[in-house]
Amino acid sequence: MGFNVYVTRAIPEPGPAILRRACQVVDVNPQDAVLTRAELLQAVAGRHGLVVTGQDRIDREALDAAGDALRAVANYAVGYDNVDLPAMTARGIGFSNTPDVLTEATADLTWALLLSAARRIAEGDRFVRSGRWQGWGPMQMLGLDVAGRTLGIVGAGRIGCAVARRSVGFGMEVLYANRSPRPELERQCGARRTNLDGLLMRSDFVTVHLPLTEQTRHIIGGKELALMKPTAVLVNTSRGPVVDEEALAVALREGRIAAAGLDVFEAEPTVHPELLRLDNIVLVPHLGSATHETRAKMGEVAAGCLVAMLKGECPPQCLNPEVFRGP
């Protein structure tokens, strides 16, 4: 077929093979780096389809640069705060994301951060590597118990529920704050729904699983951190700006909460400099979906969705199905 497609960042197989079989032209950004704005605007011109990442801002300017040929955009990510979905819909451009396939990997990473922060794993690793360790001591690097404690889930979507399910093996009480009840989660984990303030006050571990919207930006700020226990741990694997990094740095530095673990940041790849100076926070470079299997599946889903939309079909992952409905 005569489709002309651009992929803004190299993705694992089988995604590229799917695109090559269905499209006449498949160009891929040759650099393992985010395109500059100028490069992006030039690269999308005249394309029928795009595979983009969460770091690519696809707004009205980018859509104008692509021109009237553009029919579909596939996001190699679940979150889509990087795109102007209403503008795409108004222009009849289909848009898809990659839900479900990264749920378990991100839930695993959430628990990795929770346990690392609670038991000071990253700090201990640095301590050993520095050569300062002189052997076991009864007061050395004491951390926090996890088993039997209270876990607070902020945002009980796919990933939040997967994180909660993993708590069963730790015998934890589970609280969740969500716009709507999750009866299945309550049956599986004995979870109880509460408001955000109540969750923050009662939880020993708080994990955040929210999309980025104007309503969720800085939803965890100074006021919310002040409600948490001084022995509590905060983990964010959703979107960086849902947590106010400056307020978090103050809370950690002053001991208002015990520790934190972040996989995402407000201005990626920049990290608030104060956080970099603190020992009681674990910082990892957006690894939520970073397993071989998950990233390959994301590419397969994104490529498959793009091809389907270019053919005028509406895949299940399409977020504006009205584009494909008849008049």
C-alpha positions as CSV (number, residue, x, y, z in Angstrom):
1,M,0.0,0.0,0.0
2,G,1.1,3.6,-0.6
3,F,1.2,4.8,3.0
4,N,4.0,7.1,4.1
5,V,4.9,6.7,7.8
6,Y,7.3,8.3,10.2
7,V,8.5,6.8,13.6
8,T,9.9,9.4,15.9
9,R,12.1,7.0,17.8
10,A,13.4,3.5,17.0
11,I,11.1,0.9,18.6
12,P,11.6,-2.9,19.1
13,E,10.5,-5.6,16.7
14,P,7.9,-6.7,15.6
15,G,6.6,-3.2,15.4
16,P,8.9,-2.0,12.5
17,A,8.2,-5.2,10.5
18,I,4.5,-4.7,10.8
19,L,4.8,-1.2,9.4
20,R,7.2,-2.3,6.6
21,R,4.8,-5.0,5.4
22,A,1.8,-2.6,5.2
23,C,3.4,0.7,4.2
24,Q,5.4,1.9,1.2
25,V,7.6,4.3,3.1
26,V,8.7,3.8,6.7
27,D,11.2,6.3,8.0
28,V,12.6,6.1,11.5
29,N,14.5,8.7,13.4
30,P,18.1,7.4,13.2
31,Q,19.2,9.0,16.4
32,D,18.4,7.5,19.8
33,A,17.3,10.8,21.1
34,V,14.1,13.0,21.2
35,L,13.7,15.1,18.1
36,T,14.1,18.8,18.5
37,R,10.9,20.8,17.7
38,A,12.3,21.8,14.4
39,E,13.3,18.3,13.4
40,L,9.8,17.0,14.4
41,L,8.0,19.6,12.4
42,Q,10.1,18.8,9.3
43,A,9.9,15.0,9.7
44,V,6.1,14.8,9.9
45,A,5.4,16.8,6.8
46,G,3.4,14.9,4.2
47,R,3.1,11.8,6.3
48,H,0.0,9.6,6.3
49,G,0.8,8.1,9.7
50,L,3.0,8.7,12.7
51,V,4.2,6.6,15.6
52,V,5.2,8.9,18.4
53,T,6.4,8.7,21.9
54,G,5.3,10.5,25.0
55,Q,8.1,12.9,24.6
56,D,6.8,14.2,21.2
57,R,4.4,17.1,21.5
58,I,1.7,16.6,18.8
59,D,-0.3,19.8,18.9
60,R,-1.9,22.1,16.3
61,E,1.4,23.3,15.1
62,A,2.6,19.8,14.5
63,L,-0.7,18.8,12.8
64,D,-0.4,21.9,10.6
65,A,3.2,20.8,9.7
66,A,2.0,17.3,8.8
67,G,-0.6,18.6,6.5
68,D,-3.8,17.2,5.1
69,A,-2.3,13.8,4.3
70,L,-2.1,12.8,8.0
71,R,-4.7,10.2,8.8
72,A,-3.5,8.5,12.0
73,V,-1.2,8.8,15.0
74,A,-0.2,6.0,17.3
75,N,1.3,6.8,20.7
76,Y,4.0,4.4,21.9
77,A,2.7,5.0,25.5
78,V,-0.4,4.8,27.6
79,G,-0.6,8.4,28.7
80,Y,-1.4,11.0,26.0
81,D,-1.0,14.4,27.6
82,N,1.6,15.0,24.8
83,V,-1.1,15.2,22.2
84,D,-4.0,17.5,21.3
85,L,-6.7,14.9,21.0
86,P,-9.6,17.3,20.3
87,A,-7.6,18.9,17.5
88,M,-6.9,15.5,15.9
89,T,-10.5,14.5,16.2
90,A,-11.7,17.7,14.6
91,R,-9.4,17.0,11.6
92,G,-10.5,13.4,11.3
93,I,-7.2,12.0,12.4
94,G,-7.4,8.7,14.4
95,F,-5.4,8.4,17.6
96,S,-4.4,5.3,19.6
97,N,-2.3,4.4,22.6
98,T,-1.0,1.2,24.2
99,P,-3.0,0.4,27.3
100,D,-3.0,-3.0,29.1
101,V,0.4,-4.2,27.8
102,L,2.5,-2.3,30.2
103,T,0.2,-2.7,33.3
104,E,2.1,-5.6,34.9
105,A,5.6,-4.2,34.2
106,T,4.7,-0.8,35.7
107,A,3.1,-2.4,38.7
108,D,6.3,-4.5,39.3
109,L,8.4,-1.3,39.0
110,T,6.2,0.5,41.5
111,W,6.8,-2.3,44.0
112,A,10.6,-2.2,43.2
113,L,10.6,1.5,44.1
114,L,8.4,0.9,47.2
115,L,10.7,-1.8,48.6
116,S,13.9,0.0,47.6
117,A,12.8,3.2,49.4
118,A,11.5,1.4,52.4
119,R,14.6,-0.7,52.9
120,R,17.1,1.9,51.6
121,I,18.4,-0.4,48.9
122,A,19.8,2.3,46.6
123,E,21.4,4.1,49.5
124,G,22.9,0.8,50.7
125,D,24.3,0.0,47.3
126,R,26.0,3.4,47.1
127,F,27.4,2.9,50.6
128,V,29.0,-0.5,49.7
129,R,30.4,0.7,46.4
130,S,32.0,3.7,48.2
131,G,34.1,1.5,50.3
132,R,32.8,3.0,53.5
133,W,31.1,-0.2,54.8
134,Q,32.9,-1.7,57.7
135,G,30.6,-4.6,58.4
136,W,27.3,-5.4,59.9
137,G,26.0,-3.2,62.8
138,P,22.8,-3.4,64.8
139,M,21.9,0.2,64.2
140,Q,23.1,0.4,60.6
141,M,20.8,1.7,57.9
142,L,17.5,0.8,59.5
143,G,14.5,0.9,57.2
144,L,10.8,0.4,57.3
145,D,8.6,-2.8,57.6
146,V,6.3,-3.4,54.6
147,A,4.4,-6.5,55.6
148,G,1.1,-5.8,57.5
149,R,1.2,-2.0,56.8
150,T,-1.3,0.2,55.0
151,L,-1.0,0.8,51.3
152,G,-2.8,3.8,49.7
153,I,-3.5,3.7,46.0
154,V,-4.2,7.1,44.4
155,G,-5.9,6.3,41.1
156,A,-7.3,2.8,40.9
157,G,-7.1,2.2,37.1
158,R,-5.4,-0.8,35.5
159,I,-2.0,-0.1,37.0
160,G,-3.3,1.0,40.4
161,C,-5.3,-2.2,40.7
162,A,-2.3,-4.3,39.7
163,V,-0.2,-2.7,42.4
164,A,-2.9,-3.4,45.0
165,R,-3.2,-7.0,44.0
166,R,0.5,-7.5,44.7
167,S,0.0,-6.3,48.3
168,V,-2.0,-9.4,49.2
169,G,1.3,-11.3,49.7
170,F,2.4,-8.7,52.1
171,G,-0.8,-8.9,54.2
172,M,-1.4,-5.2,53.8
173,E,-4.5,-3.1,54.4
174,V,-5.4,-1.4,51.1
175,L,-7.0,2.0,50.7
176,Y,-7.8,3.6,47.4
177,A,-8.9,7.0,46.2
178,N,-10.7,7.0,42.9
179,R,-13.5,8.8,41.2
180,S,-15.6,5.6,41.1
181,P,-15.8,2.5,43.2
182,R,-13.8,-0.6,42.2
183,P,-15.9,-3.5,43.5
184,E,-13.6,-6.1,42.0
185,L,-10.6,-4.6,43.8
186,E,-12.5,-4.6,47.0
187,R,-13.3,-8.3,46.6
188,Q,-9.8,-9.2,45.6
189,C,-7.8,-7.2,48.2
190,G,-10.3,-6.2,50.8
191,A,-9.6,-2.6,49.6
192,R,-11.6,0.3,51.0
193,R,-12.4,3.4,49.1
194,T,-11.7,6.8,50.8
195,N,-11.0,10.4,49.9
196,L,-7.5,11.6,49.1
197,D,-6.9,13.3,52.4
198,G,-8.1,10.3,54.4
199,L,-5.8,8.0,52.4
200,L,-2.8,10.2,52.9
201,M,-3.3,10.5,56.6
202,R,-3.7,6.7,57.2
203,S,-1.3,5.1,54.7
204,D,2.2,4.0,55.3
205,F,2.9,3.7,51.6
206,V,1.3,5.9,49.0
207,T,1.5,5.0,45.3
208,V,0.3,7.4,42.6
209,H,-1.3,6.1,39.3
210,L,-3.1,9.1,37.6
211,P,-3.1,10.5,34.1
212,L,-1.9,14.1,33.8
213,T,-4.7,16.6,33.5
214,E,-5.2,20.1,34.7
215,Q,-7.0,18.6,37.7
216,T,-4.2,16.2,38.6
217,R,-1.3,18.5,38.1
218,H,0.4,18.9,41.5
219,I,-2.4,16.9,43.2
220,I,0.4,15.8,45.6
221,G,1.8,19.1,46.8
222,G,2.9,20.7,50.1
223,K,-0.6,20.5,51.7
224,E,-1.0,16.8,50.8
225,L,2.5,15.9,51.9
226,A,1.9,17.5,55.2
227,L,-1.0,15.1,55.8
228,M,1.2,12.0,55.4
229,K,2.9,10.2,58.3
230,P,6.5,11.1,59.0
231,T,7.2,7.4,58.5
232,A,5.4,7.2,55.2
233,V,6.8,6.5,51.7
234,L,5.6,8.1,48.5
235,V,6.0,6.4,45.1
236,N,5.1,7.9,41.7
237,T,5.2,5.9,38.5
238,S,2.5,7.8,36.6
239,R,3.3,11.3,35.4
240,G,5.9,13.6,36.9
241,P,3.9,16.8,37.2
242,V,1.2,15.1,39.4
243,V,3.8,15.5,42.2
244,D,5.2,18.9,43.2
245,E,8.9,18.1,43.2
246,E,9.9,21.2,45.1
247,A,7.4,20.5,47.8
248,L,8.5,16.8,47.9
249,A,12.2,17.9,48.3
250,V,11.2,20.0,51.3
251,A,9.2,17.2,52.9
252,L,12.0,14.7,52.5
253,R,14.7,17.1,53.6
254,E,12.8,18.1,56.7
255,G,11.7,14.6,57.6
256,R,8.0,15.2,57.1
257,I,7.9,11.9,55.2
258,A,10.5,9.2,55.4
259,A,11.3,8.4,51.8
260,A,10.1,8.4,48.2
261,G,10.6,6.6,44.9
262,L,10.2,8.4,41.5
263,D,10.2,6.9,38.0
264,V,8.9,10.1,36.4
265,F,9.7,13.8,36.8
266,E,8.2,17.2,36.2
267,A,10.6,18.3,33.5
268,E,12.1,15.0,32.2
269,P,15.0,14.4,31.8
270,T,15.8,17.2,34.2
271,V,15.4,16.4,37.9
272,H,14.9,18.9,40.6
273,P,18.5,19.5,41.9
274,E,17.4,19.3,45.6
275,L,16.1,15.7,45.0
276,L,19.5,14.7,43.6
277,R,21.2,15.7,46.8
278,L,18.9,13.6,49.1
279,D,19.7,10.0,50.2
280,N,16.1,9.2,51.2
281,I,14.7,9.0,47.6
282,V,15.2,6.5,44.9
283,L,15.3,8.0,41.4
284,V,15.1,5.9,38.2
285,P,14.9,7.0,34.5
286,H,11.3,6.3,33.5
287,L,11.6,2.5,33.6
288,G,8.0,1.6,34.2
289,S,7.5,-0.3,31.0
290,A,11.2,-1.1,30.4
291,T,11.2,-4.9,30.0
292,H,12.1,-6.6,26.7
293,E,8.7,-8.2,26.5
294,T,6.6,-5.2,27.3
295,R,8.4,-2.7,25.0
296,A,8.2,-5.2,22.2
297,K,4.5,-5.6,22.8
298,M,4.0,-1.9,22.9
299,G,5.6,-1.6,19.5
300,E,3.4,-4.4,18.1
301,V,0.3,-2.7,19.4
302,A,1.2,0.8,18.2
303,A,2.2,-0.4,14.8
304,G,-0.9,-2.6,14.4
305,C,-3.1,0.2,15.5
306,L,-1.5,2.7,13.0
307,V,-1.9,0.3,10.1
308,A,-5.5,-0.4,11.0
309,M,-6.4,3.3,11.3
310,L,-4.6,4.0,8.0
311,K,-6.9,1.4,6.4
312,G,-10.0,3.1,7.8
313,E,-10.5,0.6,10.6
314,C,-11.0,1.4,14.3
315,P,-8.8,-0.7,16.6
316,P,-9.8,-1.2,20.3
317,Q,-7.0,1.1,21.4
318,C,-8.4,4.0,19.4
319,L,-9.3,6.9,21.7
320,N,-11.4,8.8,19.1
321,P,-13.5,6.1,17.5
322,E,-16.0,8.8,16.2
323,V,-13.4,9.6,13.5
324,F,-14.2,6.2,11.9
325,R,-18.0,6.3,12.2
326,G,-20.0,7.1,9.1
327,P,-22.0,10.3,8.9
